[in-house]
Amino acid sequence: MWGDQENSKHGIRNIISIVKFALNMNLNLKLAVRNLFNGRVQTFLNIAGLALGFACTLAIIVWVRNELSFDRQLPDADRIYRLTFETNTSGMRMHFARCWEPWVSQMPAAFPQIEQLVRLDPYRHTALKFGDSKFYSDMVFATDTNFFKVFNIQLISGNEESVLKQPYSAVISQSIASKCFGNADPVGKTFLLSGEYSDKMVLFTITGVMKDTPVNSHIHFEVLTSFVKPQDPPEWAYIYLLLKKQTKPGQILTALPTFIKTVEKTSDKRDFTPYLQKITDIHLYSNKDREVEQNGNVSIIYLFIVIAAVLLVVSLANFYNLNKARLLTLHKSIDIQRAMGSDNRHIIFQTIIESAICCLSSLILALIILDLSQQFAVKFLGFNLFPDGIGDLAKIWPYVILIFSLSSLTGSLPAVLSTLNTNINIQSLGAERITKRPSSYGTLMTIQFSLAIIMMVSAIVIFQQKRFIFSQSLGKMSSDILVFKRQAWEIRSKYTTLRDQALQDPLIKNFTASMEEPGGETMDAMLVESSGLDENHKDKPLYVLSVEDNFLNFFDLP
């Protein structure tokens, strides 16, 4: 019985403690809201400044996280490598992302460590005709029947063992199927395809539909076709190896030179240096000739990480400074709380609640800003901050919690430091300092944010300039210029006749031609000899764009 009474008393004390805590919390919340409302100008500055800093920081975190995730969605990503060769032919050293060596297909038989070998032969700027739909695509490849065993793209229709088994069969992406066939089943239907420089359309039969390639892939596919003659080597192809478990790439690289000597039959004196590049490293660490798509750059990643850290630190510093200035104006409220029996612990707890309310409001506003900025980012920055939609933010909840915790503690830090140093004797600081501090803190905040914004704008400009240099077509710079890209040989062989007839039209001012689009991929290369050339560059080729003699005049280039 005595034990039952003690348990009962203990339970009552717990209930009383909970009630007191709830009442105190309710009172603290009311006081926090009242204080924030009374200082609504400073509250607005706090929330707006934090929201801007949080939005920029979270956007960078999402983008960096996406850049670092390229190709990691593949189940066997740690075993997939791209095979490339650095060659030295007659003194000219080149390193292509793709291979043309015909003996590559013999490697699985010679190397038991290779589980699968897949070739991807790009059609390049492919003309496609699905019924009445006609368009071009740079994401069309001929590939081997074992493609889906390596890249693991899910098939919506068809069997991965047989969809690419027969000649002239093709698998299209879900987006292409929806675009060209709507809700109808495209399997069994046909379409026409013409690769770069081809002078005829080839008929293919759709044997399967695959899901769209994830955004965070270094290579994307809209149409995959079988090889018409699988036994014939492709002219140029990207080669991917799926190594067996426990296999080290060095085992293959060590034996490759001996294998090459046994199969290389060309009379040219060439040096082959083989490389196996992990598929997860291609996007950020590969800058070879003839890359399948424009890759990222790990240096840009580091730059944006630094910018995110600076923005967050600046935002927290401003939050600290504004809260410190605000603390100087709350001496009357603090005196009243003391008169009512509050000690320093309660005052600090009160400050933490106010800080948490500001930080939570700022986070909500930052998420709204990010949601509204998606279309802006795609249109003006050239990349999508949230390739998987706003749901990307759900993947960074640890960072959100960390930022919220840091900012809440930062906002309450002035009260904590004042307690330790001056026992929160706010009034003794002097009334004359109350009116001066906010102005100085506001000036500091302006300077800090200005420097952070300058850094971010500079980084974006650098990123955009790099993007322009590598991907922008000069022909698209003016609305008065029409570009006819990569025409078939039949048309190119009659260029002079085509030009002369075109210039007879009064609407056509000038007419010129180049081997490739200016600013695009330059296909021709040669060695050059020049006095004063650095020794490290003597074996590197000079890429040459062949153009008509009026090319510079056409583009008003001096």
C-alpha positions in Angstrom: 0.0 0.0 0.0 2.9 2.3 0.9 4.4 1.7 -2.5 1.1 2.5 -4.2 0.9 5.8 -2.4 4.4 6.7 -3.4 3.7 5.8 -7.1 0.6 7.9 -7.0 2.4 10.9 -5.5 5.2 10.5 -8.1 2.6 10.4 -10.9 0.9 13.5 -9.6 4.2 15.4 -9.4 4.9 14.4 -13.1 1.5 15.7 -14.1 2.1 19.0 -12.3 5.5 19.3 -13.9 4.0 18.8 -17.3 1.3 21.3 -16.7 3.8 23.9 -15.4 6.0 23.3 -18.5 3.1 23.7 -20.8 2.0 26.9 -19.0 5.5 28.3 -19.2 5.9 27.3 -22.8 2.6 29.0 -23.6 3.7 32.2 -21.8 7.1 32.1 -23.5 5.5 31.7 -26.9 3.1 34.6 -26.2 6.0 36.8 -25.1 8.1 35.8 -28.1 5.4 36.6 -30.6 4.7 39.9 -28.8 8.4 40.9 -28.8 8.8 39.9 -32.5 5.7 41.9 -33.4 6.8 45.0 -31.4 10.1 44.9 -33.3 8.5 43.9 -36.6 11.0 45.9 -38.7 14.0 44.1 -37.3 12.0 40.8 -37.3 11.3 41.4 -41.0 15.0 42.0 -41.7 15.9 38.9 -39.8 13.5 36.6 -41.6 14.1 38.2 -45.1 17.9 38.0 -44.7 17.9 34.5 -43.4 15.4 33.3 -46.0 17.6 34.7 -48.8 20.7 33.1 -47.4 18.9 29.8 -46.7 17.4 29.7 -50.2 20.7 30.2 -51.9 22.5 27.7 -49.6 19.9 25.0 -50.0 19.8 25.5 -53.8 23.5 25.1 -54.0 23.4 22.0 -51.8 20.7 20.4 -54.0 22.6 21.2 -57.2 26.0 20.0 -55.8 24.3 16.8 -54.4 22.8 16.2 -57.9 26.2 16.7 -59.6 27.9 14.3 -57.3 25.2 11.6 -57.8 25.7 11.1 -61.6 25.4 7.5 -62.6 25.3 6.3 -59.0 21.8 5.0 -59.5 23.1 2.1 -61.5 23.1 -1.1 -59.3 26.6 -2.1 -60.6 28.0 1.4 -60.9 31.1 0.4 -59.0 31.9 -2.3 -61.6 31.1 -0.3 -64.8 34.1 1.3 -66.6 34.5 3.2 -69.9 37.4 2.0 -72.0 39.4 4.7 -73.8 42.8 4.8 -75.5 45.4 7.6 -75.7 47.1 7.1 -79.0 50.3 8.4 -80.4 50.2 8.3 -84.2 53.1 9.7 -86.1 53.9 11.9 -83.2 50.4 13.2 -82.6 48.9 12.3 -79.2 45.2 12.2 -78.8 42.8 10.8 -76.2 39.2 10.1 -77.4 36.3 9.1 -75.3 35.3 6.6 -77.9 37.1 3.9 -79.8 37.3 2.7 -83.4 39.6 -0.3 -82.9 37.8 -3.3 -84.5 39.4 -5.8 -82.0 37.7 -4.3 -79.0 34.8 -6.8 -79.4 37.3 -9.6 -78.9 38.2 -8.5 -75.4 35.6 -10.5 -73.4 37.0 -13.7 -74.9 40.5 -12.8 -74.0 39.8 -11.4 -70.5 37.7 -13.6 -68.2 37.4 -10.7 -65.8 35.0 -9.0 -68.2 31.4 -9.9 -67.5 29.9 -7.8 -70.2 31.1 -5.5 -73.0 28.6 -3.0 -74.5 29.2 -0.8 -77.6 27.3 2.4 -78.1 27.7 3.7 -81.6 26.2 7.2 -81.9 24.2 8.1 -85.1 24.8 11.8 -84.2 22.2 14.4 -85.1 19.7 11.8 -86.2 16.7 12.6 -88.3 13.7 10.7 -87.1 10.2 10.2 -88.6 7.4 8.7 -86.6 4.4 8.9 -88.9 3.8 12.7 -89.2 6.2 13.6 -86.5 9.6 14.6 -87.7 12.5 15.8 -85.5 16.2 15.5 -84.8 17.8 13.9 -81.9 21.4 13.6 -80.6 20.5 10.8 -78.3 20.2 7.9 -80.7 22.7 4.9 -80.5 23.2 1.5 -82.1 24.1 -1.0 -79.3 24.5 -4.6 -78.4 21.8 -7.0 -77.2 23.2 -7.0 -73.7 22.8 -3.3 -73.2 20.2 -3.6 -70.5 22.3 -5.9 -68.5 24.9 -3.1 -68.0 22.8 0.1 -67.9 19.8 -1.5 -66.1 17.2 0.9 -67.7 13.8 -0.6 -67.0 11.8 -1.8 -70.0 8.1 -0.8 -69.9 7.4 -3.0 -72.9 9.5 -5.8 -74.3 12.0 -8.4 -73.1 15.6 -7.3 -72.5 16.9 -10.5 -73.8 15.3 -10.1 -77.3 14.3 -6.5 -77.9 17.6 -5.8 -79.8 18.3 -9.3 -81.0 17.0 -8.8 -84.6 18.5 -6.4 -87.2 16.5 -3.2 -87.7 14.8 -3.4 -84.3 14.7 -0.4 -81.9 13.7 0.6 -78.4 12.4 4.0 -77.8 12.1 6.1 -74.6 8.9 6.7 -72.7 9.0 10.4 -73.7 9.3 9.6 -77.4 6.5 7.0 -77.2 4.2 9.6 -75.5 5.3 12.3 -77.9 4.7 10.3 -81.1 2.1 7.7 -80.2 0.2 9.2 -77.2 -1.5 6.5 -75.2 -1.3 3.9 -78.1 1.1 0.9 -77.8 4.1 1.7 -80.1 5.5 -1.9 -80.1 5.3 -3.4 -83.6 5.1 0.0 -85.3 7.8 1.3 -87.6 9.7 4.6 -88.0 12.4 6.0 -90.3 15.9 7.0 -89.2 18.7 8.7 -90.9 22.1 9.2 -89.2 24.5 12.0 -89.7 25.7 12.4 -93.3 23.4 9.5 -94.4 21.6 10.1 -97.7 18.7 7.7 -97.0 16.2 6.9 -94.3 16.3 3.4 -92.8 13.1 1.6 -91.6 13.2 0.3 -88.0 10.6 -1.7 -86.1 9.8 -0.7 -82.4 10.3 -3.8 -80.2 10.3 -2.2 -76.8 9.7 1.0 -74.7 12.2 1.9 -72.0 11.9 4.4 -69.1 13.6 7.8 -69.7 17.2 7.9 -68.7 17.6 9.6 -65.3 18.7 13.3 -65.4 21.8 12.6 -63.4 23.4 10.4 -66.1 26.4 11.3 -68.2 24.7 9.8 -71.3 21.0 9.9 -72.3 19.1 7.7 -74.7 16.0 8.5 -76.7 16.3 5.7 -79.3 18.4 2.5 -79.2 18.7 0.3 -82.3 20.3 -3.0 -82.9 23.4 -3.3 -85.1 22.4 -4.2 -88.6 25.4 -6.5 -88.7 26.6 -7.1 -85.1 29.7 -8.9 -86.3 30.9 -5.8 -88.1 32.9 -3.4 -85.9 31.3 0.1 -85.6 33.2 3.0 -87.0 33.4 4.9 -83.6 31.8 3.6 -80.4 31.8 4.3 -76.7 32.9 1.1 -75.0 31.6 0.1 -71.5 32.8 -2.8 -69.5 31.0 -4.5 -66.7 33.8 -6.2 -64.7 33.2 -9.3 -62.6 33.0 -8.9 -58.8 36.3 -8.6 -57.0 38.0 -7.6 -60.3 40.4 -4.7 -60.2 40.7 -2.5 -63.3 44.5 -2.7 -63.0 44.4 -6.4 -63.8 43.0 -5.7 -67.3 45.1 -2.6 -67.9 48.3 -4.5 -67.1 47.4 -7.3 -69.7 46.0 -5.0 -72.4 49.3 -4.0 -74.1 50.2 -7.6 -74.7 46.7 -8.3 -76.1 46.9 -5.2 -78.4 50.2 -6.4 -79.9 48.5 -9.7 -80.8 45.5 -8.1 -82.5 46.7 -4.8 -83.9 47.5 -5.3 -87.6 47.8 -1.7 -88.8 51.0 -0.7 -90.4 51.0 2.6 -88.6 53.5 2.9 -85.7 51.1 3.7 -82.9 51.4 3.7 -79.1 48.3 2.7 -77.2 47.8 3.7 -73.6 44.6 2.1 -72.3 42.5 3.7 -69.6 39.5 2.4 -67.6 37.4 5.2 -66.2 34.8 4.4 -63.6 31.3 5.5 -64.9 30.7 7.5 -61.8 33.8 9.6 -62.5 32.9 10.6 -66.1 30.6 13.5 -65.5 33.0 15.5 -63.2 36.4 14.3 -64.1 36.4 13.6 -67.9 37.3 16.1 -70.5 38.4 13.9 -73.4 37.9 14.5 -77.1 34.5 13.5 -78.5 32.7 13.2 -75.2 29.2 12.0 -75.6 27.7 15.0 -73.8 29.0 18.1 -72.2 30.3 17.1 -68.8 30.5 19.0 -65.5 33.6 20.1 -63.7 34.6 19.3 -60.2 36.3 22.7 -59.9 32.9 24.4 -60.3 31.5 22.1 -57.6 34.3 23.2 -55.1 33.6 26.8 -56.0 29.9 26.6 -55.3 30.5 24.7 -52.1 32.7 27.6 -50.9 30.0 30.1 -52.0 27.3 28.2 -50.1 29.5 28.2 -46.9 30.2 31.9 -47.3 26.5 32.7 -47.8 25.5 30.7 -44.8 28.2 32.3 -42.6 27.2 35.8 -43.8 23.5 35.1 -43.1 24.2 33.8 -39.6 26.6 36.7 -38.9 23.9 39.1 -39.9 21.3 37.3 -37.8 23.7 37.5 -34.8 24.4 41.2 -35.3 20.7 42.1 -35.7 19.8 40.1 -32.6 22.6 41.7 -30.6 21.4 45.1 -31.7 17.8 44.1 -30.9 18.8 42.9 -27.4 19.9 46.5 -26.6 16.4 47.7 -27.2 14.7 45.1 -24.9 16.0 46.2 -21.6 12.6 47.3 -20.4 10.9 44.0 -21.3 13.7 42.1 -19.6 13.4 44.2 -16.4 9.7 43.5 -16.3 10.4 39.8 -16.6 12.9 39.9 -13.8 10.4 41.8 -11.6 8.0 38.9 -12.2 10.6 36.4 -11.0 12.3 35.3 -14.3 16.0 34.4 -14.0 18.7 34.4 -16.7 17.8 30.9 -17.7 14.3 31.8 -18.5 15.4 34.9 -20.4 17.8 32.8 -22.5 15.1 30.2 -23.1 12.8 33.1 -24.2 15.4 34.3 -26.7 15.9 30.8 -28.1 12.2 30.5 -28.8 12.2 33.9 -30.6 15.2 32.8 -32.6 13.6 29.5 -33.5 10.4 31.2 -34.7 12.4 33.5 -36.9 14.5 30.6 -38.3 11.4 28.4 -38.9 9.7 31.3 -40.7 12.8 31.9 -42.8 13.0 28.2 -43.8 9.4 28.2 -44.9 10.0 31.4 -46.9 13.2 29.9 -48.4 11.3 26.8 -49.6 8.7 29.0 -51.2 11.4 31.0 -52.9 13.1 27.8 -54.2 9.8 26.5 -55.5 9.1 29.7 -57.4 12.7 29.9 -58.8 12.7 26.6 -60.6 11.6 28.0 -64.0 13.9 31.0 -63.6 16.9 28.7 -63.0 16.2 26.7 -66.1 15.6 29.7 -68.3 18.3 32.0 -67.2 21.0 29.9 -65.6 20.8 27.0 -68.1 20.4 24.2 -65.5 17.7 22.8 -63.4 18.1 23.2 -59.7 15.7 20.4 -59.0 15.9 17.8 -61.8 13.6 15.5 -59.8 11.2 18.3 -58.8 10.7 20.0 -55.4 10.9 16.5 -53.9 14.7 16.9 -54.2 14.4 19.0 -51.0 13.1 16.0 -49.1 16.5 14.3 -49.7 18.5 17.0 -47.9 16.5 17.1 -44.6 19.7 16.5 -42.6 21.1 19.8 -44.0 17.8 21.6 -43.3 17.9 20.4 -39.7 21.6 21.4 -39.4 20.9 24.9 -40.8 17.9 25.4 -38.6 19.8 24.3 -35.5 22.8 26.5 -36.3 20.7 29.6 -37.0 18.6 29.1 -33.9 21.7 28.9 -31.7 23.3 31.8 -33.5 20.2 34.0 -32.9 20.2 33.2 -29.1 24.0 33.6 -28.7 23.9 37.4 -27.9 21.7 36.7 -24.9 23.9 33.8 -23.7 27.1 35.9 -24.1 25.5 38.8 -22.3 24.5 36.5 -19.4 28.0 35.2 -19.1 29.7 38.6 -19.3 27.3 41.1 -17.8 24.5 39.2 -16.2 22.2 40.8 -18.8 22.5 44.2 -17.3 21.3 45.7 -20.5 20.4 49.1 -19.0 24.0 49.7 -17.9 25.2 49.6 -21.6 23.9 53.2 -21.9 21.0 54.5 -23.8 23.3 56.3 -26.3 24.6 53.0 -27.6 21.1 51.7 -28.3 20.6 54.2 -31.1 24.0 53.7 -32.7 24.4 50.0 -32.8 21.5 49.1 -35.2 22.9 51.5 -37.8 26.4 50.1 -37.7 25.1 46.5 -37.8 22.9 47.4 -40.8 25.9 48.8 -42.6 27.9 45.6 -41.8 25.0 43.5 -43.1 24.8 45.4 -46.4 28.6 45.0 -46.9 28.6 41.3 -46.1 25.6 40.5 -48.4 27.0 42.6 -51.2 30.3 40.7 -51.1 28.4 37.3 -51.0 26.1 38.3 -53.9 29.2 39.5 -56.0 30.8 36.1 -55.4 27.7 34.2 -56.4 27.1 36.4 -59.5 30.8 36.0 -60.5 30.5 32.2 -60.2 27.4 32.1 -62.3 29.0 34.3 -65.0 32.1 32.0 -65.1 29.8 28.9 -65.3 27.7 30.5 -68.1 30.9 31.5 -70.1 32.2 28.0 -69.9 28.8 26.6 -71.0 28.7 29.1 -73.9 32.1 28.2 -75.1 31.5 24.5 -75.1 27.9 24.3 -76.3 26.7 27.5 -77.9 26.3 27.6 -81.6 27.5 30.8 -83.3 24.7 30.4 -85.9 22.1 30.8 -83.2 23.4 34.2 -82.0 21.3 36.0 -84.6 17.7 35.5 -85.6 18.7 36.5 -89.2 20.9 33.4 -89.6 19.6 30.0 -90.6 21.8 27.0 -89.9 21.4 23.7 -91.9 23.3 21.2 -89.8 25.2 18.1 -91.0 23.8 17.6 -94.4 24.0 14.3 -96.3 26.8 13.8 -98.8 24.5 14.1 -101.7 23.7 17.6 -100.7 27.2 18.6 -99.7 28.6 17.4 -103.1 26.3 20.0 -104.8 27.2 22.8 -102.5 28.4 25.2 -105.1 25.2 24.8 -107.1 23.1 25.2 -104.0 25.0 28.4 -102.9 24.7 30.0 -106.3 21.0 29.4 -106.6 20.4 30.6 -103.0 22.2 33.9 -103.6 19.8 34.6 -106.5 17.0 35.0 -103.9 16.7 38.7 -102.9 15.9 37.6 -99.3 19.3 35.9 -98.9 22.2 38.3 -98.2 25.0 35.9 -97.9 25.8 32.2 -97.9 28.7 30.2 -96.3 29.7 26.8 -95.0 31.9 25.2 -92.4 32.8 21.6 -91.6 31.0 21.8 -88.2 28.9 24.4 -86.4 31.1 27.2 -85.0 31.4 26.6 -81.3 30.5 22.9 -81.7 32.7 19.8 -81.9 35.7 20.3 -84.3 36.4 17.0 -86.1 39.7 17.7 -87.9 43.1 17.9 -86.2 46.7 18.1 -87.2 50.2 18.5 -85.8 51.8 21.9 -86.0 55.4 23.1 -85.7 56.1 26.5 -84.4 59.1 28.2 -82.9 58.7 28.9 -79.2 56.1 26.2 -78.7 56.2 24.7 -75.3 57.7 21.2 -75.2 54.7 19.9 -73.3 52.4 20.9 -76.3 54.5 19.7 -79.2 52.8 16.3 -79.4 49.3 17.7 -79.0 47.1 18.3 -82.0 45.7 21.6 -83.3 42.0 21.3 -84.0 41.1 22.9 -87.3 37.6 24.1 -88.5 37.5 24.0 -92.3 35.4 26.9 -93.7 34.6 28.6 -96.9 36.7 31.7 -97.8 33.9 34.1 -97.0 33.2 32.7 -93.5 34.8 35.5 -91.5 33.0 38.2 -93.6 29.7 36.3 -93.2 29.9 36.6 -89.4 31.5 40.1 -89.4 34.6 38.8 -87.8 37.8 40.9 -88.2 
